């Protein structure tokens, strides 16, 4: 990526592994770029690219590997990406499972800062999921951020119907499905 002069970072389940979350090895190595790019194979590894507009603003951490230094999304940015790109991570139930392991690494203030680089519905969903998983003490700053900015309620499951959905006032979110965590 340095050779191509492209800002990037390791994301989703690939990033979660660097923080000890994710009990299964991802089937593809996920990387965020500013523009879409077709997947590639590097030896036995399939590299999947995800497009995100504000790549350069996302908080990162460097990890040394035997071949290079990688830029990996911070635990807080990883949590937001997992919720935002749930389809790339096995669905919202799988995301909740990974979040239950990743939550110990999250810091409340950093979570609110990272949310500023992502769409607001991602923060709404993430806050709800963390509360649902029993990590409400880590969401106070994120809750204040959402309350200040959210004018409309988002859906927990973006593609599901809203019929019979209950509204969560704390997160301004329609809970239109049940989240099941695999333990």
C-alpha positions as CSV (number, residue, x, y, z in Angstrom):
1,X,0.0,0.0,0.0
2,X,2.9,2.3,0.6
3,X,4.2,1.6,-2.9
4,X,0.7,2.4,-4.3
5,X,0.5,5.5,-2.1
6,X,-3.0,4.4,-0.8
7,X,-4.2,5.0,2.7
8,X,-5.4,1.8,4.2
9,X,-6.0,-0.1,7.4
10,X,-6.7,-3.7,8.4
11,X,-10.4,-3.9,9.5
12,X,-13.3,-6.1,10.6
13,X,-12.6,-9.6,11.8
14,X,-9.0,-9.3,10.7
15,X,-8.5,-6.3,13.0
16,X,-10.4,-7.9,15.9
17,X,-8.0,-10.8,15.9
18,X,-5.1,-8.4,16.7
19,X,-7.0,-7.5,19.9
20,X,-7.8,-11.1,20.9
21,X,-11.4,-11.0,19.8
22,X,-13.0,-13.4,17.3
23,X,-12.8,-17.1,18.2
24,X,-12.8,-18.2,14.6
25,X,-10.2,-17.3,12.0
26,X,-11.7,-15.1,9.3
27,X,-12.0,-16.6,5.8
28,X,-10.5,-13.4,4.2
29,X,-8.1,-10.8,5.3
30,X,-10.1,-7.5,5.3
31,X,-8.6,-4.1,4.4
32,X,-10.3,-0.7,4.1
33,X,-9.4,1.6,1.2
34,X,-10.9,4.8,0.0
35,X,-12.3,3.2,-3.2
36,X,-13.6,-0.2,-4.1
37,X,-11.1,-2.8,-5.4
38,X,-11.5,-6.4,-6.5
39,X,-10.4,-9.1,-4.0
40,X,-6.9,-10.6,-4.6
41,X,-5.1,-13.7,-3.5
42,X,-1.6,-13.5,-2.0
43,X,-0.5,-17.1,-1.8
44,X,-3.0,-18.9,0.5
45,X,-4.6,-15.6,1.7
46,X,-7.6,-14.0,0.2
47,X,-7.6,-10.2,0.7
48,X,-10.9,-8.5,0.6
49,X,-11.2,-4.8,0.2
50,X,-13.9,-2.6,1.8
51,X,-14.5,1.0,0.6
52,X,-14.8,3.8,3.2
53,X,-14.6,7.5,2.5
54,X,-12.9,8.9,5.5
55,X,-10.0,6.3,5.7
56,X,-7.4,8.8,6.8
57,X,-9.4,10.0,9.8
58,X,-9.9,6.6,11.4
59,X,-7.8,6.0,14.6
60,X,-5.2,3.3,13.9
61,X,-2.6,1.3,15.8
62,X,0.6,-0.2,14.2
63,X,1.4,-3.9,14.6
64,X,4.7,-5.4,13.5
65,X,4.5,-8.7,11.6
66,X,7.4,-10.8,10.2
67,X,6.9,-9.2,6.8
68,X,5.9,-5.6,7.5
69,X,4.2,-3.1,9.9
70,X,0.5,-3.1,9.4
71,X,-1.9,-0.2,10.2
72,X,-4.9,-1.7,12.1
73,X,-8.0,0.1,13.1
74,X,-8.1,0.9,16.9
75,X,-10.4,-1.4,19.0
76,X,-13.0,1.4,19.0
77,X,-12.8,1.9,15.2
78,X,-12.9,-1.9,14.7
79,X,-16.1,-2.1,16.7
80,X,-17.7,0.6,14.6
81,X,-16.6,-1.0,11.4
82,X,-18.0,-4.4,12.5
83,X,-21.4,-2.8,13.1
84,X,-21.3,-0.7,9.9
85,X,-20.1,-3.6,7.7
86,X,-21.9,-6.4,9.5
87,X,-22.6,-8.2,6.2
88,X,-18.8,-8.5,5.6
89,X,-18.4,-9.9,9.1
90,X,-21.0,-12.7,9.1
91,X,-24.1,-10.7,10.1
92,X,-25.1,-8.8,13.2
93,X,-25.3,-11.9,15.4
94,X,-21.6,-12.7,14.6
95,X,-20.7,-9.1,15.2
96,X,-22.3,-9.2,18.6
97,X,-20.3,-12.3,19.5
98,X,-17.1,-10.6,18.5
99,X,-18.1,-7.4,20.3
100,X,-18.6,-9.4,23.5
101,X,-14.9,-10.3,23.3
102,X,-13.6,-7.0,22.0
103,X,-15.6,-4.8,24.6
104,X,-12.9,-5.3,27.3
105,X,-10.4,-3.3,25.1
106,X,-12.8,-0.4,24.4
107,X,-12.5,3.0,26.1
108,X,-15.6,5.1,26.4
109,X,-14.1,8.5,25.4
110,X,-12.2,6.9,22.4
111,X,-15.4,5.3,21.3
112,X,-17.1,8.7,21.0
113,X,-14.1,10.1,19.2
114,X,-14.0,7.2,16.7
115,X,-17.7,7.6,16.1
116,X,-17.1,11.0,14.6
117,X,-15.4,9.3,11.6
118,X,-18.4,7.0,10.9
119,X,-22.0,7.3,9.9
120,X,-24.2,8.1,12.9
121,X,-26.4,4.9,12.6
122,X,-23.2,2.9,13.2
123,X,-22.8,4.6,16.6
124,X,-26.4,4.1,17.4
125,X,-26.2,0.3,16.7
126,X,-22.9,-0.1,18.4
127,X,-24.1,1.6,21.6
128,X,-27.3,-0.5,21.7
129,X,-25.3,-3.7,21.2
130,X,-22.8,-2.8,23.9
131,X,-25.6,-2.0,26.3
132,X,-27.4,-5.2,25.3
133,X,-24.2,-7.2,26.0
134,X,-23.7,-5.7,29.5
135,X,-21.0,-3.1,28.7
136,X,-23.1,0.0,29.4
137,X,-20.4,1.6,31.5
138,X,-18.3,2.0,28.4
139,X,-21.1,3.8,26.4
140,X,-21.8,7.0,28.3
141,X,-19.7,9.3,26.0
142,X,-21.0,7.5,22.9
143,X,-24.6,8.0,24.2
144,X,-24.0,11.7,24.7
145,X,-22.6,11.9,21.2
146,X,-25.7,10.1,19.7
147,X,-28.2,12.2,21.7
148,X,-26.6,15.4,20.5
149,X,-26.6,14.5,16.8
150,X,-29.3,11.9,16.1
151,X,-32.5,13.5,14.6
152,X,-34.1,10.3,13.4
153,X,-34.1,6.8,14.6
154,X,-32.1,4.2,12.7
155,X,-32.9,0.5,12.4
156,X,-30.9,-2.1,14.3
157,X,-31.1,-4.5,11.3
158,X,-31.0,-2.1,8.3
159,X,-32.5,-4.6,5.8
160,X,-35.3,-6.0,8.1
161,X,-38.8,-4.7,8.2
162,X,-39.8,-2.3,11.0
163,X,-43.1,-3.9,11.8
164,X,-43.5,-4.6,15.5
165,X,-40.1,-3.0,16.2
166,X,-39.8,-1.3,19.6
167,X,-38.0,2.0,19.8
168,X,-35.0,2.4,22.1
169,X,-35.0,6.0,23.2
170,X,-31.5,6.0,24.6
171,X,-30.0,5.1,21.2
172,X,-32.8,6.5,19.0
173,X,-33.0,3.1,17.4
174,X,-35.7,0.8,16.2
175,X,-35.0,-2.7,17.5
176,X,-36.5,-4.6,14.6
177,X,-34.9,-8.0,15.4
178,X,-33.4,-10.2,18.0
179,X,-29.6,-10.3,18.5
180,X,-28.3,-13.7,19.5
181,X,-24.7,-14.1,20.8
182,X,-22.9,-17.3,20.3
183,X,-20.9,-18.2,23.4
